């Protein structure tokens, strides 16, 4: 007899024998038991052994019955969470598979752009803040704003990302949102001073030209050209620092946006890499992620070594 026929007969025989056995009726729970189990499930969806033993004594149920009840609640909650998501029952076997090195580089490309922007910010923000009149002792406060915002917002964003039901995925919406914030920060930081002039800040260059004075860019002072009154004396009038309240506001806003979004975007990018890779590829994927982050930082810091005024981009912006 072929093996598969022997297996089929044996299975059918078992099924036939089980039909004559009286099955144990399902456990019925009282209203008090159900309320207690419901409250415990809301507090913690995964019971420890000690907690399960405590509930077993309190509710006069076996540990198996309590465990079965909790498993059914977990399944029911998971089904409710998947309702309304068109991609919940889709087949992702073409994504959740072994990845080549080129695919891992493509998945990790987002962190390269993030680190590039973050490195460029670190290299250029401090001179920009000094140029528009921010004191040295106040610069550390500007840099402290982004970690303070991240302390409150990053856990909230992570929780929203884990519960996201959009068809484009859990991580992509937040990566796109935070990338837009990085882009806005990159626009605001170098152009904050010019935006301030549009909102009413006094342009020191125009003020210096009107007063026939010189403008000290390094220290942001207006200095009248010295005029000798005698052979031994000369007058040297120094005006106070020019005010850039709007320019400082837009530059600091761009700094916070850029710094916070660049830091916060790394977590969903790393989580996205782990989501689309099988566990066997996690080590290789994380190493690729780190290499791409290092390359992005290298290119970002290298931007400061270029003389942009002599490039075509610098000539276009100076027109």
Secondary structure, DSSP 8 states (H G I E B T S, - for coil): --HHHHHHHHHHHHHHHHHTS---------HHHHHHHHHHHHH-SS--HHHHHHHHHHHT--HHHHHHHHHHHHHHHHHHHHTT-TTTT---TTTSB---HHHHHHHTHHHHHHHHHHHHHHHHHHHHHHHTT--HHHHHHHHHHHHHHHHHHHHHHHHHHHT---TT-SSHHHHHHHHHHHHHHHHHHHHHHHHHHHTT---HHHHHHHHTEEEETTTTEEEE--EESSSS-EE--B------HHHHHHHHHHHHHHHHHHHHHHHHHHHHHHHHB-GGGHHHHHHHHHHHHHHHHHHHHHGGGS-GGGSHHHHHHT-
